[in-house]
Amino acid sequence: MKSRYRDVVLVISTDDFAALIDRGVTSRLARIADSAKNEYCQAVHNKVTRDLFKPNGGVLKKPPGHVRQSLSWTILRDSSEGRPPHIWHPGVPTEEQAEALAASLLAFGAIANMDVYEGSLRTQTNHKGKTPVEGLKRAFALGKVVSPHLARTKPLRWAAVHFGERSRNQRGVNYLAMWQQVLWPLVGPYEVLTEDGLPIGVVNDEQLDHGGLDGYSLLILPNPNELTPAKLTRWRHSGRGRARSSRTIPPGRGATRPQATPRPPRSGRLWSHTSRPHPCGSRAARRDGTRSATGSPGGCSSRSPTTSAGSSSRPCSSRSSRRTSSQRRRRQPACK
């Protein structure tokens, strides 16, 4: 089909992949797609995650929701050679939520796949349960503004963490073992580095097999003992960088900062507050007590490496946001 219709874009659904425990959809599917499609709340949906964390709360900590969302989309992006995934969400009730949804997905390095109801477009009137027409206009206007600045850009590479699908598959349907032995050692380093504003990507088994590591200076291996010695030797002797086991990196440490991405001023640093992505279109309180809109020195996009559809998949949230919980619920979609 591509040989006959070169301008056709293949967007392929990878919904069950988001939880990282389903073996029916692998990162190889994302590789052959022009863009992988997923859903905003899929990574934290209880049915998709097998509702694993509640019954195992004594032995398994539940990672923050925004970290699981961001990680799944980063894997889709990096498995597609940097092509951003399409992330869909059903209709939202207000104009502000529609704009915040689009902004948060851009900040995650994804394409905001808005739920557009054809009837609303035809009649230019709102329908119950669908995104308001004016909200769609605001979301698409935002995309029109930022897209020229993000076109043809690629993710900034420095650190990479390995997602071992073969290691995960060896645990069969023992989902607790999957999380304890494979996924938490993947999620932990990813959360630490993204929350500290450092560029981090994800490499899958196939990329590790074929040396798809150009540009990375640090490789984090959650399960190094399950890799062949030849792979580790090839990486160490390639001159590209260092390999570290994620089990030996203390929280918040373990990696020298990349020279290409200096630490931003302390007043411009944002901290995590909730388990949901902060809508970049809103204003966020900085550590020095002042406020900053997106794009300013304290804004969500000021220190994140960009992708072809937005900034890195680093979650952008603010510990010191002064909005109430009810205001947050009105401004961004909730994942239940």
WOBELVEN-V278382 format. One record per residue. N is the residue number from 1. RES is the residue in three letters. PHI is phi in whole degrees, -180 to 180 (none if undefined). PSI is psi in whole degrees, 0 to 359 (* if undefined). D_FIRST is the distance of its C-alpha to the first C-alpha in Angstrom with 1 decimal. Layout:
BEGIN
N_RES_PHI_PSI_D_FIRST, N_RES_PHI_PSI_D_FIRST
END
This chain:
BEGIN
1_MET_none_320_0.0, 2_LYS_-64_328_3.8, 3_SER_-68_331_5.4, 4_ARG_-94_325_5.3, 5_TYR_-126_85_5.9, 6_ARG_-68_336_7.9, 7_ASP_-89_358_10.1, 8_VAL_-71_134_8.3, 9_VAL_-108_123_10.5, 10_LEU_-93_110_10.1, 11_VAL_-104_112_13.8, 12_ILE_-110_130_14.6, 13_SER_-71_136_18.1, 14_THR_-133_39_20.7, 15_ASP_-52_308_23.8, 16_ASP_-68_347_26.0, 17_PHE_-66_333_25.5, 18_ALA_-57_326_27.8, 19_ALA_-78_347_31.0, 20_LEU_69_7_30.2, 21_ILE_-114_352_31.8, 22_ASP_-90_123_29.1, 23_ARG_-87_357_27.7, 24_GLY_-73_334_24.9, 25_VAL_-122_125_22.6, 26_THR_-115_171_22.8, 27_SER_-66_343_22.1, 28_ARG_-66_330_19.4, 29_LEU_-66_322_17.1, 30_ALA_-64_327_17.8, 31_ARG_-64_322_17.0, 32_ILE_-87_352_13.3, 33_ALA_-88_147_13.0, 34_ASP_-66_324_13.1, 35_SER_-154_131_16.1, 36_ALA_-84_140_17.8, 37_LYS_-106_138_19.6, 38_ASN_-146_186_23.1, 39_GLU_-123_153_26.3, 40_TYR_-57_315_29.5, 41_CYS_-103_6_31.9, 42_GLN_-62_324_29.9, 43_ALA_-68_341_31.5, 44_VAL_-117_10_35.0, 45_HIS_-76_128_34.6, 46_ASN_-59_322_37.2, 47_LYS_-67_325_35.1, 48_VAL_-77_324_32.4, 49_THR_-87_5_35.0, 50_ARG_64_18_37.0, 51_ASP_49_48_39.9, 52_LEU_-79_329_41.0, 53_PHE_-78_324_43.2, 54_LYS_-63_308_45.9, 55_PRO_-70_343_47.3, 56_ASN_-112_25_47.1, 57_GLY_-59_334_48.6, 58_GLY_-75_339_51.5, 59_VAL_-125_354_49.4, 60_LEU_-140_114_46.1, 61_LYS_-77_142_45.9, 62_LYS_-87_120_43.2, 63_PRO_-68_155_41.2, 64_PRO_-57_142_40.9, 65_GLY_-60_317_38.1, 66_HIS_-67_334_36.8, 67_VAL_-71_317_36.6, 68_ARG_-65_319_34.5, 69_GLN_-61_308_32.2, 70_SER_-60_317_31.9, 71_LEU_-63_316_31.5, 72_SER_-63_322_28.6, 73_TRP_-73_327_26.7, 74_THR_-66_320_27.7, 75_ILE_-63_317_26.4, 76_LEU_-62_317_23.0, 77_ARG_-64_311_23.1, 78_ASP_-75_335_24.4, 79_SER_-74_343_22.1, 80_SER_-102_22_19.2, 81_GLU_61_36_21.1, 82_GLY_93_358_22.7, 83_ARG_-75_127_19.9, 84_PRO_-73_146_21.9, 85_PRO_-79_153_21.2, 86_HIS_-86_122_21.1, 87_ILE_-116_119_24.4, 88_TRP_-101_151_25.2, 89_HIS_-145_141_28.7, 90_PRO_-65_172_30.1, 91_GLY_-54_143_32.3, 92_VAL_-112_154_35.4, 93_PRO_-80_339_38.6, 94_THR_-126_161_39.7, 95_GLU_-65_320_38.5, 96_GLU_-64_319_39.8, 97_GLN_-65_323_37.8, 98_ALA_-63_315_34.5, 99_GLU_-68_319_35.2, 100_ALA_-66_323_36.4, 101_LEU_-61_312_33.3, 102_ALA_-63_319_31.0, 103_ALA_-66_318_33.4, 104_SER_-66_323_33.7, 105_LEU_-70_324_30.0, 106_LEU_-62_320_29.8, 107_ALA_-67_330_32.8, 108_PHE_-79_358_31.0, 109_GLY_82_26_28.2, 110_ALA_-120_173_25.7, 111_ILE_-98_127_24.0, 112_ALA_-76_108_26.0, 113_ASN_-92_90_23.8, 114_MET_-71_142_26.5, 115_ASP_-82_96_27.0, 116_VAL_-99_118_27.0, 117_TYR_-86_123_28.5, 118_GLU_-60_325_27.3, 119_GLY_-63_326_30.9, 120_SER_-68_323_32.3, 121_LEU_-69_323_30.1, 122_ARG_-71_319_31.1, 123_THR_-103_349_34.8, 124_GLN_58_34_35.3, 125_THR_-126_154_37.5, 126_ASN_-80_149_37.5, 127_HIS_-127_144_36.9, 128_LYS_-60_133_38.4, 129_GLY_82_359_36.4, 130_LYS_-115_157_33.9, 131_THR_-64_133_33.8, 132_PRO_-58_147_36.1, 133_VAL_-58_317_34.6, 134_GLU_-66_327_36.7, 135_GLY_-66_321_35.4, 136_LEU_-64_319_31.8, 137_LYS_-62_319_32.9, 138_ARG_-67_321_34.7, 139_ALA_-66_315_31.8, 140_PHE_-71_329_29.4, 141_ALA_-65_321_32.2, 142_LEU_-62_315_32.6, 143_GLY_-61_323_28.9, 144_LYS_-67_326_29.3, 145_VAL_-73_315_32.4, 146_VAL_-86_335_31.2, 147_SER_-58_317_27.6, 148_PRO_-61_332_28.7, 149_HIS_-82_342_30.8, 150_LEU_-107_350_28.1, 151_ALA_-62_136_25.1, 152_ARG_66_14_24.1, 153_THR_-88_160_26.8, 154_LYS_-130_159_26.5, 155_PRO_-61_142_28.6, 156_LEU_-80_126_32.0, 157_ARG_-101_135_32.6, 158_TRP_-147_293_36.1, 159_ALA_-105_148_36.4, 160_ALA_-134_141_34.0, 161_VAL_-114_139_34.6, 162_HIS_-87_128_33.0, 163_PHE_-99_103_31.3, 164_GLY_-89_92_32.0, 165_GLU_-67_327_29.8, 166_ARG_-68_320_31.4, 167_SER_-62_318_34.8, 168_ARG_-62_316_34.0, 169_ASN_-64_332_32.8, 170_GLN_-65_341_36.1, 171_ARG_-85_1_37.9, 172_GLY_60_235_36.3, 173_VAL_-106_17_36.9, 174_ASN_-83_84_39.9, 175_TYR_-68_330_38.5, 176_LEU_-64_315_41.9, 177_ALA_-64_323_41.7, 178_MET_-55_311_38.1, 179_TRP_-72_318_39.4, 180_GLN_-69_322_42.7, 181_GLN_-103_339_41.5, 182_VAL_-124_309_37.9, 183_LEU_-80_318_36.8, 184_TRP_-64_319_40.0, 185_PRO_-62_342_40.3, 186_LEU_-86_313_36.8, 187_VAL_-66_319_37.6, 188_GLY_-57_302_41.1, 189_PRO_-61_323_40.3, 190_TYR_-62_315_37.3, 191_GLU_-64_315_39.6, 192_VAL_-60_312_42.5, 193_LEU_-73_321_40.5, 194_THR_-69_320_38.5, 195_GLU_-66_336_41.7, 196_ASP_-92_6_43.4, 197_GLY_78_20_40.8, 198_LEU_-99_144_39.5, 199_PRO_-72_124_35.9, 200_ILE_-138_137_34.5, 201_GLY_-119_180_31.1, 202_VAL_-128_133_29.9, 203_VAL_-113_139_28.8, 204_ASN_-97_182_27.4, 205_ASP_-61_316_28.2, 206_GLU_-65_320_25.3, 207_GLN_-66_322_26.2, 208_LEU_-68_322_29.8, 209_ASP_-64_321_29.1, 210_HIS_-104_13_27.3, 211_GLY_72_31_29.5, 212_GLY_-81_62_27.2, 213_LEU_-125_15_30.4, 214_ASP_-59_134_30.8, 215_GLY_96_342_32.8, 216_TYR_-86_137_34.5, 217_SER_-104_340_38.2, 218_LEU_-135_128_38.9, 219_LEU_-116_122_37.2, 220_ILE_-104_124_38.4, 221_LEU_-114_108_38.2, 222_PRO_-64_327_39.0, 223_ASN_-134_68_39.5, 224_PRO_-64_332_40.4, 225_ASN_-72_348_42.2, 226_GLU_-100_9_39.1, 227_LEU_-104_154_37.4, 228_THR_-73_143_38.1, 229_PRO_-56_330_40.8, 230_ALA_-63_321_38.6, 231_LYS_-65_316_36.1, 232_LEU_-68_320_39.0, 233_THR_-64_318_40.7, 234_ARG_-61_319_37.6, 235_TRP_-67_315_37.3, 236_ARG_-66_326_41.1, 237_HIS_-92_0_41.3, 238_SER_-79_343_38.4, 239_GLY_81_4_40.6, 240_ARG_-79_324_38.0, 241_GLY_173_207_40.2, 242_ARG_-116_150_41.9, 243_ALA_-110_133_40.9, 244_ARG_-133_147_42.7, 245_SER_-83_135_42.9, 246_SER_-67_343_42.4, 247_ARG_-77_349_45.4, 248_THR_-106_0_47.7, 249_ILE_-95_115_46.7, 250_PRO_-63_152_49.2, 251_PRO_-56_128_47.9, 252_GLY_84_359_47.4, 253_ARG_-135_193_48.2, 254_GLY_100_352_47.1, 255_ALA_-139_136_45.0, 256_THR_-73_138_46.2, 257_ARG_-66_142_44.7, 258_PRO_-68_138_42.2, 259_GLN_-67_334_44.0, 260_ALA_-78_347_41.1, 261_THR_-130_78_41.4, 262_PRO_-62_155_45.1, 263_ARG_-64_133_46.5, 264_PRO_-73_164_46.8, 265_PRO_-56_147_50.2, 266_ARG_-60_327_51.6, 267_SER_-69_342_51.9, 268_GLY_-99_8_48.2, 269_ARG_-89_135_47.2, 270_LEU_-106_147_45.7, 271_TRP_-121_154_46.4, 272_SER_-74_140_44.7, 273_HIS_-125_312_46.5, 274_THR_-118_174_44.4, 275_SER_-89_11_41.6, 276_ARG_-120_151_39.3, 277_PRO_-65_140_37.6, 278_HIS_-77_125_39.8, 279_PRO_-66_116_38.4, 280_CYS_-65_344_38.3, 281_GLY_-76_349_39.2, 282_SER_-91_175_42.6, 283_ARG_-95_142_45.6, 284_ALA_-123_141_46.5, 285_ALA_-79_137_50.0, 286_ARG_-94_171_50.5, 287_ARG_-65_333_52.9, 288_ASP_-86_6_55.5, 289_GLY_92_346_55.6, 290_THR_-82_171_54.0, 291_ARG_-119_153_50.7, 292_SER_-144_138_47.6, 293_ALA_-89_165_44.5, 294_THR_-56_134_41.0, 295_GLY_99_344_40.7, 296_SER_-86_175_44.4, 297_PRO_-55_334_45.9, 298_GLY_-102_5_46.1, 299_GLY_-79_167_42.8, 300_CYS_-66_330_39.9, 301_SER_-99_5_37.6, 302_SER_-74_336_40.3, 303_ARG_-131_21_39.9, 304_SER_-103_131_36.5, 305_PRO_-64_139_33.9, 306_THR_-89_157_30.9, 307_THR_-115_187_27.2, 308_SER_-73_356_24.3, 309_ALA_-132_2_25.2, 310_GLY_167_197_28.8, 311_SER_-79_183_31.6, 312_SER_-63_170_31.7, 313_SER_-79_13_31.5, 314_ARG_-61_126_35.3, 315_PRO_-66_139_36.8, 316_CYS_-116_104_39.1, 317_SER_-140_162_42.0, 318_SER_-125_124_45.7, 319_ARG_-67_328_48.6, 320_SER_-103_21_51.0, 321_SER_-60_135_49.2, 322_ARG_-95_2_51.9, 323_ARG_-73_147_49.9, 324_THR_-75_165_51.0, 325_SER_-62_325_48.9, 326_SER_-69_325_48.7, 327_GLN_-67_322_47.5, 328_ARG_-63_320_44.8, 329_ARG_-65_328_43.6, 330_ARG_-75_333_43.4, 331_ARG_-94_346_41.4, 332_GLN_-145_153_38.6, 333_PRO_-69_143_36.8, 334_ALA_-100_137_38.6, 335_CYS_-100_117_36.9, 336_LYS_-108_*_38.9
END
